[in-house]
């Protein structure tokens, strides 16, 4: 029990570190979103490059197509994902972005259900309807609160970018999981993580000079420059690399039914942390939309945990049956 509690605490720490990604775009202003993304993942990619150099003998054992696939999903699942998150958080709201991205377990479940049916399609109806209702409320929150048309338009654009982030992350999770299951020879986890980091870092390093050239001049004032550098180091090294390492180590000692709820805490932390940075409290419409999404995720997790336990029980009974000696017929 003590070991499980320590692993849960470690997983929550990793989720908290990841959650700061929703806060950073507003916190680094006047620096551009692109500078934050490229700075963060350039450092993340350098961490991956260091690991690949040290483990190059393991890297040589991997087929080229798998190396390229690792780089590809790193680019899509990290770089493209955080581009969407950053622009969504600054165009709309970090709170709303975190809440919408937090509904990704449902899109992951829908996509994953086509490949590996974890629950009946009927069980997914209620969570999907609840989450769509919540997203709709968040989308029209500014109109309901009577804000200007320009503000409402920004909110809709922010929601669209958040949905893009949610779909991108869902694609990354499903494709990564499918590839790992179908490959006969599983890649070394550390090398695979480093490839994913390099996929995100490679694109970032190419675009970093452009991001620096196009960021506002005010970014290079001493305090503003310190902020963007500090946030890039924190997100790239501590959040992305160290946070992932903590999660991977902790997940090995966490019961499977707890993994989903623990992952969901990242966006809950993100939504909570975003409000002080934005210096506001959520509107009642935003609270209502967030509650619909959280209830939808909760309903899904309840079904998933129940089905996981049923599968474990069924597998146990099958194993027990196989251990019974066969009756010899005469």
C-alpha positions as CSV (number, residue, x, y, z in Angstrom):
1,X,0.0,0.0,0.0
2,X,2.8,2.4,0.9
3,X,4.5,1.8,-2.4
4,X,1.3,2.4,-4.3
5,X,0.7,5.7,-2.4
6,X,4.2,6.9,-3.3
7,X,3.7,6.0,-7.0
8,X,0.4,7.8,-7.0
9,X,2.0,10.9,-5.4
10,X,4.8,10.7,-8.0
11,X,2.2,10.5,-10.8
12,X,0.3,13.5,-9.4
13,X,3.6,15.4,-9.3
14,X,4.2,14.6,-13.0
15,X,0.7,15.7,-13.9
16,X,1.2,19.0,-12.0
17,X,4.5,19.6,-13.9
18,X,2.7,19.0,-17.2
19,X,-0.2,21.3,-16.2
20,X,2.1,24.3,-16.3
21,X,2.0,24.0,-20.1
22,X,-1.5,25.6,-20.0
23,X,-0.3,28.5,-17.9
24,X,3.0,29.4,-19.8
25,X,1.5,31.0,-23.0
26,X,-0.1,33.8,-20.9
27,X,2.8,34.0,-18.4
28,X,5.5,34.6,-21.0
29,X,3.8,37.6,-22.8
30,X,4.9,39.6,-24.7
31,X,6.9,36.7,-26.1
32,X,5.2,35.0,-29.0
33,X,3.6,31.6,-28.7
34,X,5.9,30.2,-31.4
35,X,9.0,31.2,-29.4
36,X,7.7,29.4,-26.3
37,X,6.9,26.2,-28.3
38,X,10.2,26.2,-30.2
39,X,12.3,27.1,-27.2
40,X,10.6,24.5,-25.0
41,X,11.0,21.6,-27.5
42,X,14.4,22.6,-28.6
43,X,15.6,21.9,-25.1
44,X,13.4,18.8,-24.9
45,X,15.0,17.6,-28.2
46,X,18.5,18.2,-26.9
47,X,17.7,15.9,-23.9
48,X,16.5,13.3,-26.3
49,X,19.6,13.7,-28.5
50,X,21.9,13.2,-25.4
51,X,20.0,9.9,-24.6
52,X,20.2,8.7,-28.2
53,X,24.0,9.4,-28.3
54,X,24.5,7.4,-25.1
55,X,22.3,4.6,-26.3
56,X,23.3,4.6,-30.0
57,X,24.1,0.8,-29.9
58,X,20.4,0.2,-29.0
59,X,19.3,2.7,-31.7
60,X,21.2,0.7,-34.3
61,X,19.1,-2.3,-33.6
62,X,15.9,-0.5,-34.6
63,X,14.6,-0.6,-38.2
64,X,14.8,2.7,-40.0
65,X,11.0,2.8,-40.5
66,X,10.4,2.6,-36.8
67,X,12.9,5.4,-36.1
68,X,11.2,7.6,-38.6
69,X,7.8,6.7,-37.1
70,X,9.0,7.7,-33.6
71,X,10.2,11.1,-34.9
72,X,6.9,11.6,-36.8
73,X,4.6,11.0,-33.8
74,X,6.9,13.1,-31.6
75,X,6.4,16.0,-34.1
76,X,2.6,15.5,-34.3
77,X,1.9,14.5,-30.7
78,X,4.2,17.2,-29.0
79,X,5.1,20.0,-31.4
80,X,1.8,20.3,-33.3
81,X,-0.2,19.6,-30.1
82,X,1.5,22.4,-28.1
83,X,1.2,24.9,-31.0
84,X,-2.6,24.4,-30.8
85,X,-2.5,24.6,-27.0
86,X,-0.4,27.8,-26.9
87,X,-2.5,29.7,-29.5
88,X,-5.7,28.5,-27.9
89,X,-4.7,29.6,-24.4
90,X,-3.8,33.1,-25.7
91,X,-6.6,33.5,-28.2
92,X,-9.3,32.2,-25.8
93,X,-8.4,31.1,-22.3
94,X,-6.0,28.8,-20.6
95,X,-8.8,27.6,-18.4
96,X,-11.1,26.7,-21.3
97,X,-8.1,25.1,-23.2
98,X,-7.3,22.9,-20.3
99,X,-10.9,21.8,-19.8
100,X,-11.4,21.0,-23.5
101,X,-8.1,19.1,-23.9
102,X,-9.1,17.2,-20.7
103,X,-11.9,15.6,-22.6
104,X,-9.3,13.7,-24.8
105,X,-10.0,10.4,-23.0
106,X,-13.3,10.2,-24.8
107,X,-11.8,10.7,-28.3
108,X,-9.1,8.3,-27.4
109,X,-11.7,5.8,-26.3
110,X,-13.8,6.2,-29.5
111,X,-10.7,5.9,-31.7
112,X,-9.3,3.0,-29.7
113,X,-12.6,1.2,-29.6
114,X,-12.3,0.6,-33.4
115,X,-9.0,-1.1,-32.9
116,X,-9.5,-2.8,-29.5
117,X,-13.1,-2.8,-28.2
118,X,-12.8,-1.9,-24.5
119,X,-16.5,-1.2,-23.9
120,X,-19.8,-1.3,-25.8
121,X,-20.6,1.6,-28.1
122,X,-23.7,2.2,-26.0
123,X,-21.6,2.9,-22.9
124,X,-19.8,5.7,-24.8
125,X,-23.0,7.6,-25.7
126,X,-23.6,9.2,-22.3
127,X,-20.0,10.5,-21.9
128,X,-19.8,11.8,-25.4
129,X,-23.1,13.7,-25.1
130,X,-22.1,15.2,-21.8
131,X,-18.7,16.3,-23.1
132,X,-20.2,17.8,-26.3
133,X,-22.7,19.7,-24.2
134,X,-19.9,21.0,-22.1
135,X,-17.9,22.1,-25.1
136,X,-20.9,23.8,-26.6
137,X,-21.5,25.8,-23.4
138,X,-17.8,26.8,-23.3
139,X,-18.0,27.9,-27.0
140,X,-21.0,30.2,-26.4
141,X,-20.0,31.3,-22.9
142,X,-19.0,34.8,-24.1
143,X,-22.3,35.3,-26.0
144,X,-24.3,34.2,-23.0
145,X,-22.4,36.6,-20.8
146,X,-23.2,39.4,-23.2
147,X,-19.6,40.1,-24.2
148,X,-18.5,41.8,-27.5
149,X,-18.7,40.1,-30.8
150,X,-14.8,40.3,-31.1
151,X,-14.4,38.6,-27.7
152,X,-16.9,35.9,-28.7
153,X,-15.1,35.3,-32.0
154,X,-11.8,34.9,-30.1
155,X,-13.4,32.4,-27.8
156,X,-14.7,30.3,-30.7
157,X,-11.3,30.3,-32.3
158,X,-9.7,29.3,-29.0
159,X,-12.2,26.4,-28.7
160,X,-11.4,25.3,-32.2
161,X,-7.7,25.3,-31.5
162,X,-8.3,23.4,-28.2
163,X,-10.3,20.8,-30.2
164,X,-7.4,20.5,-32.6
165,X,-5.0,19.9,-29.6
166,X,-7.4,17.3,-28.2
167,X,-7.6,15.4,-31.5
168,X,-3.9,15.7,-32.1
169,X,-3.1,14.2,-28.7
170,X,-5.7,11.5,-29.2
171,X,-4.1,10.5,-32.5
172,X,-0.7,10.4,-30.8
173,X,-1.9,8.2,-28.0
174,X,-3.8,5.7,-30.2
175,X,-1.1,5.4,-32.9
176,X,1.7,5.1,-30.4
177,X,-0.2,2.4,-28.5
178,X,-1.2,0.5,-31.7
179,X,2.4,0.4,-32.9
180,X,3.7,-0.8,-29.6
181,X,1.2,-3.6,-29.5
182,X,1.7,-4.8,-33.1
183,X,5.5,-4.8,-33.1
184,X,6.9,-8.2,-32.3
185,X,10.1,-6.6,-30.9
186,X,9.3,-3.8,-28.5
187,X,11.7,-0.8,-28.6
188,X,13.7,0.2,-25.5
189,X,11.4,2.7,-23.6
190,X,14.1,5.2,-23.0
191,X,15.3,5.2,-26.6
192,X,11.7,5.5,-27.8
193,X,11.0,8.5,-25.5
194,X,14.2,10.0,-26.9
195,X,13.1,9.6,-30.5
196,X,9.7,11.2,-29.7
197,X,11.6,14.1,-28.0
198,X,13.8,14.5,-31.1
199,X,10.8,14.5,-33.3
200,X,9.4,17.5,-31.4
201,X,12.9,19.1,-31.0
202,X,13.9,18.8,-34.6
203,X,11.0,20.9,-35.9
204,X,11.6,23.3,-33.1
205,X,15.3,23.8,-33.8
206,X,14.5,24.6,-37.5
207,X,11.8,27.1,-36.6
208,X,13.6,28.7,-33.6
209,X,15.5,31.4,-35.6
210,X,12.2,32.4,-37.2
211,X,10.4,32.5,-33.9
212,X,13.1,34.7,-32.4
213,X,13.0,37.1,-35.5
214,X,9.2,37.4,-35.4
215,X,8.7,37.8,-31.6
216,X,8.0,41.4,-30.4
217,X,11.0,43.5,-29.5
218,X,9.7,43.9,-26.0
219,X,10.5,40.2,-25.4
220,X,14.2,41.1,-25.3
221,X,13.9,43.5,-22.3
222,X,15.8,42.0,-19.3
223,X,12.8,40.8,-17.3
224,X,10.7,39.6,-20.3
225,X,13.8,37.7,-21.7
226,X,14.4,36.1,-18.3
227,X,10.7,35.0,-18.2
228,X,10.8,33.3,-21.6
229,X,14.1,31.6,-20.9
230,X,13.0,30.4,-17.5
231,X,9.7,29.0,-18.8
232,X,11.4,27.3,-21.7
233,X,13.9,25.6,-19.4
234,X,11.2,24.6,-16.9
235,X,8.8,23.2,-19.6
236,X,11.4,21.6,-21.8
237,X,13.7,20.0,-19.2
238,X,11.7,19.7,-16.0
239,X,8.1,19.5,-17.3
240,X,8.6,17.5,-20.5
241,X,11.7,15.3,-19.9
242,X,11.8,15.0,-16.1
243,X,8.0,14.9,-15.8
244,X,7.8,12.1,-18.3
245,X,10.5,10.1,-16.5
246,X,8.7,10.5,-13.2
247,X,5.4,9.3,-14.8
248,X,7.0,6.3,-16.5
249,X,8.6,5.1,-13.3
250,X,5.5,5.7,-11.2
251,X,3.1,4.1,-13.7
252,X,4.9,0.7,-13.2
253,X,3.5,0.5,-9.7
254,X,0.1,2.0,-10.2
255,X,-3.0,-0.2,-10.6
256,X,-4.3,0.0,-14.2
257,X,-7.7,1.4,-13.2
258,X,-6.0,4.4,-11.6
259,X,-4.0,5.4,-14.6
260,X,-6.8,7.2,-16.4
261,X,-8.0,9.3,-13.5
262,X,-4.4,10.3,-12.7
263,X,-3.8,11.4,-16.2
264,X,-7.0,13.4,-16.1
265,X,-5.6,15.5,-13.2
266,X,-3.2,17.2,-15.5
267,X,-5.9,19.3,-17.2
268,X,-7.7,19.8,-13.8
269,X,-4.4,21.3,-12.5
270,X,-4.0,23.3,-15.7
271,X,-7.5,24.8,-15.4
272,X,-7.0,25.8,-11.8
273,X,-3.5,27.3,-12.4
274,X,-4.7,29.3,-15.4
275,X,-7.1,31.4,-13.5
276,X,-4.6,33.3,-11.3
277,X,-2.4,34.0,-14.3
278,X,-5.4,35.4,-16.2
279,X,-6.4,37.3,-13.0
280,X,-10.1,36.3,-13.1
281,X,-12.6,33.8,-11.9
282,X,-14.5,31.5,-14.3
283,X,-18.0,32.6,-15.4
284,X,-21.0,30.6,-14.4
285,X,-21.3,29.4,-18.0
286,X,-17.6,28.2,-18.0
287,X,-18.2,26.4,-14.7
288,X,-21.3,24.7,-16.1
289,X,-19.4,23.6,-19.3
290,X,-16.5,22.4,-17.2
291,X,-18.8,20.4,-15.0
292,X,-20.5,18.7,-18.0
293,X,-17.0,17.7,-19.3
294,X,-15.8,16.5,-15.9
295,X,-19.0,14.4,-15.4
296,X,-18.6,13.0,-18.9
297,X,-15.0,11.9,-18.2
298,X,-16.1,10.5,-14.8
299,X,-18.9,8.4,-16.4
300,X,-16.4,7.1,-19.0
301,X,-13.8,6.2,-16.3
302,X,-16.4,4.4,-14.2
303,X,-17.3,2.2,-17.2
304,X,-13.7,1.7,-18.1
305,X,-12.7,0.7,-14.6
306,X,-15.6,-1.7,-14.4
307,X,-14.8,-3.3,-17.7
308,X,-11.1,-3.6,-16.7
309,X,-12.0,-5.5,-13.6
310,X,-14.3,-7.8,-15.5
311,X,-11.5,-8.5,-18.0
312,X,-9.1,-9.3,-15.1
313,X,-11.6,-11.5,-13.5
314,X,-12.3,-13.3,-16.7
315,X,-8.6,-13.8,-17.4
316,X,-8.1,-15.1,-13.9
317,X,-10.9,-17.6,-14.3
318,X,-9.6,-18.8,-17.6
319,X,-6.1,-19.3,-16.1
320,X,-7.6,-21.2,-13.2
321,X,-9.6,-23.4,-15.6
322,X,-6.5,-24.1,-17.7
323,X,-4.6,-25.3,-14.5
324,X,-7.2,-28.0,-13.8
325,X,-5.9,-31.4,-15.1
326,X,-7.9,-32.7,-18.0
327,X,-10.1,-35.7,-17.3
328,X,-8.8,-38.8,-19.1
329,X,-11.6,-40.6,-21.0
330,X,-11.6,-44.4,-21.1
